[in-house]
Amino acid sequence: MASPRELTQNPLKKIWMPYSNGRPAQHACPRGVCVTNCPTLIVMVGLPARGKTYISKKLTRYLNWIGVPTREFNVGQYRRDLVKTYRSFEFFLPDNEEGLKIRKQCAEAALRDVRRFLSEEGGHVAVFDATNTTRERRETIFKFGEENGYKTFFVESVCVDPDVIAANIVQVKLGSPDYIDCGNDEATEDFMNRIECYKNSYETLDENLDKDLSYIKIMDVGRSYLVNRVMDHIQSRIVYYLMNIHVTPRSIYLCRHGESELNLKGRIGGDTGLSPRGKEFAKSLAQFINDQNIKDLKVWTSQMKRTIQTAEALGVPYEQWKVLNEIDAGVCEEMTYEEIQEHHPLEFALRDQDKYRYRYPKGESYEDLVQRLEPVIMELERQENVLVICHQAVMRCLLAYFLDKTAEQLPYLKCPLHTVLKLTPVAYGCKLESIFLNVEAVNTHRDRPENVDISRPPEEALVTVPAHQ
Amino acid sequence: MPMELTQSRMQKIWIPIDHRPSLPRRRYRACGPQLTNSPTVIVMVGLPARGKTYMSKKLTRYLNWIGVPTKVFNVGEYRREVVKEFSSYSFFHPDNEEAMKVRKQCALAALRDVQLYLKEEGGQIAVFDATNTTKERRDMVLDFAKENDFKVFFIESVCDDPSVVASNIMEVKLSSPDYRDCSSAEAMEDFMKRIDCYQVNYQPLDPDNHDRDLSLIKVLDVGRRFLVNRVQDYIQSRIVYYLMNIHVQPRTIYLCRHGESEYNVLGRIGGDSGLSIRGKKFSVALCKFLEEQNLKDLKIWTSQLKRTIQTAEALKLPYEQWKALNEIDAGVCEEMTYEEIKETYPEEYALRDQDKYYYRYPTGESYQDLVQRLEPVIMELERQENVLVICHQAVMRCLLAYFLDKSADEMPYLKCPLHTVLKLTPVAYGCRVESIYLNVEAVNTHRERSEEAKKGPNPLMRRNSVTPLASPEPTKKPRINSFEEHTASTSTSLPSCLPRENLNLNNSQNQF
């Protein structure tokens, strides 16, 4: 029997892989999320103003954040690119042959791009965002999926509450490019007529006729759900996510602990307490929270002393989450960047080369952090007003989720000490307010230096290190 | 200065040095968000042989493992206590007034015990396992819950596939105490008539109209389809997710550790060393073992530590690496021998022996932390079919505790020797375990509970409410153990004269 292949540890991610003839043999895949061999095509279904695009964008953002390459394809956008000026709802009348032709073309163009994304560009999930309200249209798409080896999963949003629909129209339709030259009343009236155009031919996903399809039907903005034939891990995660999100207005506050003793010394990691200025910040934070007058605020911290000390100053109950602990710097814990450069110059350079995937020896990477934080994100989705007191790398990960930042951008997001970020969902995204609480602190943000070569001289490695004691 | 903190010695949790004892209680969760303050009653709904008890027990096992004190109250067992001899299906006939009275009393007795459990015994979730097929009965339970300030979550199982029903009857009903004096054919016939008795008055949950304000999940056709209405909170959301991921396909889960490692031989814990010669021999033996098992579509999972990967490499099959399967992080004690730990950190050494489940290594992890880390592994194991998990001692203990319904107290002392494969097969309401030693010698890495620890935990020890409890024995025990020898659902670790609840060393407390 041939002896087992030797293992080598990939220097960036610290993953053990077999190698032969001195080269790594691509074999086992480290599990981040399930890597299904079949790409997945998510098909949105529903009348206009039912939240399809809201769900598409949010789901896409979530999947990308957990590491599943996902893209949405909004057929309305294709239509806007093709038909330069929108005139009126009449374009959508079921007997408007010209309109129908164009709309079919747009759907086909979008599907072509879906195919390119899933079959050629390494995409895992494509979200096909259109009304897809007839069984015929859905069968066409399903066949397209089958032909290309994709699994198809339908997401239908059903809502008859006129208040919800009116609110949706106000939130996202009035500001649409379609209505750029209209007054609000005009736009609303036109849009309501547009919805009527679809109603007659709307065939909702049916318990019997569609019993072999995989789908989730979301009713009344999440009051109830019907889930049929979930096929695999990714569909199960999608269902779980959709069942946890809500649209109740609320705010999420993110901040770091107050300045710590190790921060002052320019050391990373560890578990020290607050510096005097850090304690000042904690008191300012208490004042700030008070002034914000937030209803039922939940406060979360990590299990590290510095975040808990900060929370203590608020005088309100808080919960400690171990998963909110700062990134584990392994052998580099409590070192300064200068010491890391001196003792582990190779590691220091590798980190600059790919800060997202780089794993500290015996420590973690940003990629690991994201996986660790996923339950926090899920619970944040469930909650309403929350203040999360955490750490620099952790805060970057959470922020990247809310602001839809890429893996490349994530590790360089600016999360300075003593600054609260207030996130408020609005339309399809998140409004961000940055509030500096007026207590000085060291800067702990290290930009990527120009020279990331492993042979670089120390000065060039350390050129972006912020000042410290 | 209100920000002075001290770190608890056992769990390494930072807590304020409390000068003002009147402050609101603080809650420390290693594992995620705060549980709802209101306890929850889960109400099962469905005709007989629809999997209600199966789901009740499985869900309870899962919830206890993730640290939510949960218990099943099976009304059928209350009935068996009261009605000593089961005669026939006619007991369940809707016209049998005498029997209807008895059955109602049993339901009420069970609810009284639910109340006791949730209000006085530290329970968080009670699973009320009965048919609950009429609106009237469900209204009674809703009223009961309202009086007591409990949340209610309904789980209905609907299945009209006759082959599924027949198969359920064979799996769990024929061996029921009710039918111990019957032949299989007689039992089957009687049970089918029993189901008919309920069918007549069955009013399924109606979330579109009558039940639109209830929180519920309807499980249709053994999980093909689900209807979910008004999930109120985190725990209901987890329950829904869990129910949507479990399945009943026959399959086997294999758990084993990596082959013996260099560090094992040296008596060092943790680290990331490679296999010893004997460890490599084991991998080869494992490869042969798997071939003989002749499995369809086996998935293989390893950790990201070298020794498990080396072991998997010998199998010459694709495998997936999970960081979540890495061995418990011993923090400052990584790569030490137990002697070195005792010498360098005598206090830590002693603390660990006192309470091995909650004990967290300085800058490292505890078994409690491990459970949280491993929860996604368990969820994915539930989704999968045949899987081999090549992991580590502490990790394997946690996973095993889930499958065999072991408590937090037992978990850190479960025997998971090197070079031994544990083969787990779901059967009836539990899990059959076969232990297969692959005949390659290895060091023993198991440390028994110390004498110190046997005295019981320090009563002043602070508790976090995340504590796997073994699912408590049902209050009215079945009088005959009808399960197979190896079925792990009968716990043998405590003498039968001591009801589990009274010996609950790990009673969860939300305060310290």
Interface residues (C-beta under 8 A of the other chain):
Chain A: M1 P4 R5 L7 Q9 K14 I15 W16 P18 H27 A28 C29 P30 R31 C34 R223 S224 Y225 L226 V227 N228 R229 V230 H233 S236 V239 Y240 M243 N244 D271 G273 L274 K279 A282 Q303 M304 K305 I308 Q309 E312 A313 G315 V316 P317 Y318 E319 Q320 W321 K322 V323 E333 K362 D368 Q371 P375 E379 R382 Q383
Chain B: M1 P2 M3 L5 Q7 K12 I13 W14 P16 P24 R25 R26 R27 Y28 R29 A30 C31 G32 P33 Q34 P207 R224 R225 F226 L227 V228 N229 R230 V231 Y234 S237 V240 Y241 M244 N245 D272 G274 K280 S283 V284 W301 T302 Q304 L305 K306 I309 Q310 A312 E313 A314 P318 Y319 E320 Q321 W322 K323 E334 T363 D369 Q372 E380 R383
